[in-house]
Amino acid sequence: PAYASVFFQNSNNSVRVNDDFMRSALDGGEWQTRAVTDGRVMDTYEANELLQMISEGTHICGDPGMQFDTTINDWHTCPNTSRINASNPCSEYMFLDDSACNLASLNLMQFVKDGDQGEFDVEKFCAAVRTLITAQEIIVGNASYPTSAIGRNSHDYRPLGLGYANLGALLMSRGVPYDSDEGRDYAVQRPRITREHRRVFGRVQRRAAG
């Protein structure tokens, strides 16, 4: 029924949990929910029952997503600034409050060679990555931002995100099942060939953090 409303058609719902909650769920312990405003205890539940409710909801309708707060902050790329409290709706951007990420993606099907048994053009892909990450870096200084705090953090930290799209179509074009060891192995190779992208991004982040 939720999907009959415009609100739920245009939102993603996530639950953020820490390692203590996961341990409590495994050990059959209790978990207390707390008010966002002042931290007071609102209710007490069996942790494994809460986890089961979350899992059933995700199985039925795709929501809520699960965010692992402890791991997210353990992997924080700028840990000496402030903790990460939230993400954008699809959770591909995890960073400081009052910040924005310049996101883009490359269509993998555009890098399939004509003929040659449809091989993936690695050199062309790497060249596109270099061009696009440079363009994203330029955009940071020329974009407008909704608040001065977001603008300041965007200029200081210059967060960039470059992903890829159409992995499923790429695997289909090669006759590789999506849910197979071969499909997973092939998917892993796409990020590996973007080392230049990671080096450029790493230099940008080190410069911002330093």
C-alpha positions as CSV (number, residue, x, y, z in Angstrom):
1,P,0.0,0.0,0.0
2,A,2.9,2.4,0.7
3,Y,3.7,2.5,-3.0
4,A,0.2,4.0,-3.8
5,S,1.4,7.3,-2.4
6,V,3.7,9.8,-4.1
7,F,5.9,10.0,-1.0
8,F,6.9,6.4,-1.0
9,Q,7.4,6.3,-4.8
10,N,10.1,8.9,-4.4
11,S,12.0,7.9,-1.3
12,N,14.5,5.3,-0.1
13,N,14.2,4.2,3.6
14,S,17.3,3.0,5.4
15,V,18.1,1.7,8.9
16,R,21.5,2.5,10.3
17,V,22.9,0.0,12.8
18,N,26.2,-0.4,14.6
19,D,28.3,-3.4,15.6
20,D,26.7,-3.5,19.1
21,F,23.3,-4.0,17.5
22,M,24.5,-6.8,15.3
23,R,26.2,-8.6,18.2
24,S,23.1,-8.2,20.3
25,A,21.0,-9.8,17.5
26,L,23.4,-12.7,17.3
27,D,23.5,-13.2,21.0
28,G,19.7,-12.9,21.6
29,G,20.0,-9.7,23.5
30,E,17.8,-6.6,23.8
31,W,18.1,-3.3,22.0
32,Q,16.8,0.1,23.0
33,T,15.6,2.7,20.4
34,R,16.3,6.3,21.2
35,A,14.9,9.6,20.3
36,V,16.9,11.5,17.6
37,T,16.4,14.8,19.4
38,D,17.6,14.1,22.9
39,G,18.7,10.5,23.0
40,R,16.1,9.3,25.5
41,V,15.1,5.7,25.4
42,M,11.8,5.2,23.5
43,D,11.3,1.5,23.6
44,T,13.1,-1.9,24.2
45,Y,13.0,-4.8,21.7
46,E,14.6,-8.2,21.1
47,A,17.4,-7.3,18.7
48,N,17.0,-10.4,16.6
49,E,13.3,-9.7,16.2
50,L,14.1,-6.2,15.0
51,L,16.6,-7.6,12.5
52,Q,14.0,-10.1,11.3
53,M,11.5,-7.3,10.7
54,I,14.0,-5.3,8.8
55,S,14.9,-8.4,6.7
56,E,11.2,-9.2,5.9
57,G,10.5,-5.6,4.9
58,T,13.5,-5.6,2.5
59,H,12.5,-8.9,1.1
60,I,8.9,-7.8,0.4
61,C,9.5,-4.3,-1.0
62,G,13.2,-3.5,-1.1
63,D,13.0,-1.1,1.9
64,P,14.6,-0.5,4.3
65,G,18.2,-0.6,3.2
66,M,20.8,-1.4,5.8
67,Q,23.7,0.8,6.7
68,F,26.5,-0.4,9.0
69,D,27.5,2.7,11.0
70,T,30.6,1.2,12.7
71,T,32.1,0.0,9.4
72,I,31.2,3.2,7.6
73,N,33.1,5.3,10.1
74,D,36.0,2.8,10.4
75,W,36.5,3.3,6.6
76,H,36.1,7.1,6.8
77,T,38.5,8.6,4.3
78,C,38.8,11.8,6.4
79,P,38.5,10.5,10.0
80,N,40.1,13.5,11.6
81,T,37.3,15.8,10.5
82,S,33.9,14.6,11.9
83,R,31.9,11.3,11.9
84,I,29.7,10.2,9.0
85,N,26.1,10.4,10.1
86,A,24.1,9.7,6.9
87,S,24.3,9.2,3.2
88,N,22.3,10.2,0.1
89,P,19.2,8.1,-0.6
90,C,21.0,5.4,-2.6
91,S,23.9,5.2,-0.2
92,E,26.6,5.5,-2.7
93,Y,27.8,8.7,-1.1
94,M,29.1,8.5,2.4
95,F,30.8,11.6,3.8
96,L,30.5,14.6,6.1
97,D,27.3,16.5,7.0
98,D,26.8,19.6,4.8
99,S,28.7,18.2,1.8
100,A,27.8,17.1,-1.7
101,C,29.4,14.7,-4.2
102,N,29.9,15.3,-7.8
103,L,28.6,11.9,-9.2
104,A,28.8,10.5,-12.7
105,S,28.8,7.1,-14.4
106,L,30.1,5.5,-17.6
107,N,28.0,3.3,-19.8
108,L,30.0,0.0,-20.1
109,M,28.2,-0.9,-23.3
110,Q,29.9,2.1,-25.0
111,F,33.2,0.4,-24.6
112,V,32.4,-2.9,-26.3
113,K,34.5,-3.2,-29.4
114,D,32.8,-3.7,-32.8
115,G,33.7,-7.2,-34.0
116,D,36.6,-8.9,-32.2
117,Q,34.0,-11.0,-30.4
118,G,32.7,-8.0,-28.5
119,E,35.8,-7.6,-26.3
120,F,35.9,-4.8,-23.8
121,D,38.1,-1.9,-24.9
122,V,40.2,-1.3,-21.8
123,E,42.3,1.5,-23.2
124,K,39.2,3.4,-24.3
125,F,37.6,3.0,-20.9
126,C,40.7,4.2,-19.0
127,A,40.9,7.3,-21.3
128,A,37.3,8.0,-20.6
129,V,37.9,7.7,-16.9
130,R,40.8,10.2,-17.0
131,T,38.7,12.7,-19.0
132,L,35.6,12.4,-16.9
133,I,37.4,12.7,-13.5
134,T,39.2,15.8,-14.7
135,A,35.9,17.3,-15.8
136,Q,34.3,16.5,-12.5
137,E,37.2,18.2,-10.7
138,I,36.7,21.3,-12.8
139,I,33.0,21.4,-12.1
140,V,33.5,21.5,-8.3
141,G,34.8,25.1,-8.5
142,N,32.2,26.2,-11.0
143,A,29.0,24.7,-9.5
144,S,26.4,26.4,-7.3
145,Y,25.5,24.9,-4.0
146,P,22.3,25.1,-1.9
147,T,24.0,26.4,1.3
148,S,27.3,28.1,2.1
149,A,28.3,25.2,4.3
150,I,27.9,22.7,1.5
151,G,29.8,24.9,-0.9
152,R,32.6,25.4,1.6
153,N,33.0,21.6,2.2
154,S,32.7,20.8,-1.5
155,H,35.5,23.2,-2.3
156,D,37.7,22.0,0.7
157,Y,37.3,18.3,0.2
158,R,36.2,18.0,-3.5
159,P,34.4,14.7,-3.2
160,L,34.0,13.0,-6.6
161,G,32.3,9.8,-7.5
162,L,32.7,7.9,-10.8
163,G,30.8,4.7,-11.3
164,Y,29.6,2.6,-14.2
165,A,26.2,1.5,-15.5
166,N,24.9,-1.3,-17.7
167,L,27.0,-4.1,-16.1
168,G,24.0,-6.5,-16.6
169,A,23.7,-5.6,-20.3
170,L,27.5,-6.1,-20.7
171,L,27.3,-9.6,-19.2
172,M,24.3,-10.5,-21.3
173,S,26.1,-9.4,-24.4
174,R,28.8,-11.9,-23.6
175,G,26.4,-14.6,-22.7
176,V,27.6,-14.6,-19.0
177,P,24.9,-15.2,-16.3
178,Y,24.6,-12.3,-13.9
179,D,24.4,-14.6,-10.8
180,S,27.4,-16.8,-11.6
181,D,31.1,-17.0,-10.5
182,E,32.1,-16.0,-14.0
183,G,29.8,-13.0,-13.9
184,R,31.1,-11.9,-10.5
185,D,34.7,-12.4,-11.7
186,Y,34.1,-10.3,-14.8
187,A,32.4,-7.5,-12.7
188,V,35.4,-7.3,-10.4
189,Q,37.7,-6.6,-13.3
190,R,35.9,-3.3,-14.2
191,P,37.0,-1.4,-11.0
192,R,40.5,-2.9,-11.3
193,I,41.2,-1.3,-14.6
194,T,40.5,2.2,-13.2
195,R,43.7,2.5,-11.3
196,E,44.4,5.8,-12.9
197,H,41.1,7.1,-11.7
198,R,41.9,6.1,-8.2
199,R,45.3,7.7,-8.3
200,V,43.8,11.0,-9.5
201,F,41.1,10.8,-6.9
202,G,43.6,9.9,-4.2
203,R,45.7,13.0,-5.1
204,V,42.7,15.2,-4.9
205,Q,41.6,13.9,-1.5
206,R,45.2,14.1,-0.1
207,R,45.5,17.7,-1.2
208,A,42.1,18.6,0.3
209,A,42.9,16.8,3.6
210,G,46.5,18.1,3.9
